[in-house]
Amino acid sequence: MKDMDEMFFQQVDKTSSLKGCWLWTGFIHPTGYVYFWYKGSCVKGHRYVYELYEGPIPNGYDVHHICEVKICVNPSHLEALPRKEHAKQHSVMYSETSWQIKKTHCPQGHEYTPENTYLRYNKRYCSKCRGLRIRGLL
């Protein structure tokens, strides 16, 4: 069997990005991040590469994409930040100018209100639709 690192990097395009990003060409999770199976677990690609090149991620730290490209696995575009600082960086990336924030209704037409909205992976979701999906009605 091939070495895991070799198999991982077979799915990376290091040449097509103008920013110097190493773009993942394999499975991309609906959140927009790279995920792959490693030793029986689903692992985030950017965390895997960071640990491969830099070592363990300190407790309380998250790996941040400096380039803001979620499918980039270039180790020089990744940095470990304290969780609070990382959250601050994400609030800049997902600011009020984001098209996601400007939406007022879910795809099914329910209004995004504080009572009818929950966040997951920095994205808003409709609570009414979630309830309908759970009951098998949507």
C-alpha positions in Angstrom: 0.0 0.0 0.0 1.2 3.5 -0.8 2.4 5.8 1.9 -0.5 8.0 3.2 1.4 11.3 2.5 1.9 10.2 -1.1 -1.7 9.3 -1.5 -2.8 12.6 0.0 -0.6 14.7 -2.3 -1.8 12.8 -5.4 -5.0 14.8 -4.9 -3.3 18.2 -4.7 -2.8 20.6 -7.6 0.2 22.8 -6.8 0.3 24.6 -10.2 -3.1 26.1 -11.1 -3.5 28.8 -8.4 -2.3 32.4 -9.0 -2.0 32.9 -5.2 0.4 29.9 -4.8 -2.3 27.8 -3.2 -2.0 24.0 -3.3 -5.6 23.1 -4.2 -7.3 19.9 -3.1 -8.9 18.0 -6.0 -10.6 15.3 -3.9 -13.7 15.3 -1.8 -14.8 18.7 -0.5 -17.1 18.7 2.5 -20.3 20.9 2.2 -18.6 23.3 4.6 -16.1 24.0 1.8 -13.2 22.3 3.7 -11.0 19.3 2.7 -11.9 16.1 4.5 -10.4 12.6 4.0 -10.2 9.3 5.8 -7.1 8.6 7.8 -6.7 5.7 10.2 -10.4 5.2 10.4 -11.3 8.8 11.1 -12.5 11.8 9.0 -9.7 14.4 9.1 -9.5 18.0 8.0 -6.9 18.3 5.3 -5.4 21.6 6.4 -4.9 20.3 9.9 -3.2 17.1 8.5 -0.8 19.2 6.4 -0.1 21.6 9.2 0.9 18.8 11.6 2.9 17.0 8.8 5.1 20.1 8.2 4.9 22.0 11.6 4.2 19.4 14.2 1.3 19.1 16.7 -1.3 21.8 16.9 -1.2 23.3 20.4 -4.2 22.9 22.6 -6.7 25.7 22.3 -5.4 26.6 18.8 -7.1 26.3 15.4 -5.3 26.2 12.0 -6.1 29.3 9.9 -5.9 29.7 6.1 -3.9 32.9 5.6 -4.9 32.9 1.9 -8.6 32.5 2.9 -9.0 29.5 0.4 -10.6 26.7 2.3 -9.3 24.0 -0.1 -5.7 25.2 0.1 -3.3 22.7 1.7 -0.1 24.7 1.1 1.7 24.6 4.5 3.1 28.1 4.0 -0.5 29.4 3.8 -1.5 27.8 7.2 -0.9 29.1 10.7 -1.9 28.0 14.1 -3.9 30.7 16.0 -5.4 30.8 19.4 -9.1 30.0 19.1 -10.2 33.6 19.9 -7.9 35.1 17.3 -9.0 32.5 14.8 -12.7 33.4 15.5 -11.8 37.1 15.0 -10.2 36.3 11.6 -13.4 34.4 10.6 -15.6 37.2 11.6 -13.7 39.4 9.1 -13.9 36.7 6.4 -17.7 36.3 7.0 -18.5 40.0 7.5 -21.7 41.8 6.9 -20.8 42.2 3.2 -21.1 38.4 2.8 -23.9 37.3 0.4 -24.9 34.8 3.0 -25.7 37.4 5.6 -27.8 39.4 3.1 -30.2 36.6 2.6 -33.5 37.2 4.6 -35.2 33.8 3.9 -34.2 30.2 3.6 -34.6 28.4 0.3 -38.1 27.1 1.4 -39.2 30.7 2.1 -39.0 30.8 5.9 -37.7 34.1 7.3 -34.3 34.1 9.1 -35.3 35.4 12.5 -33.4 35.0 15.8 -35.9 32.3 16.8 -35.8 30.5 13.5 -32.1 30.5 12.8 -29.2 28.5 14.0 -25.5 28.6 13.0 -23.3 25.7 12.0 -19.9 26.0 10.3 -20.4 29.8 10.0 -23.5 29.4 8.0 -27.1 30.1 8.9 -29.8 27.4 8.8 -33.5 27.5 9.2 -34.9 25.8 12.3 -38.3 25.2 10.8 -36.7 23.3 7.9 -34.6 21.3 10.3 -37.7 20.2 12.2 -39.4 19.2 8.9 -36.3 17.2 7.8 -36.2 15.4 11.2 -39.9 14.4 10.8 -39.3 13.3 7.2 -41.5 16.0 5.7 -38.8 17.8 3.8 
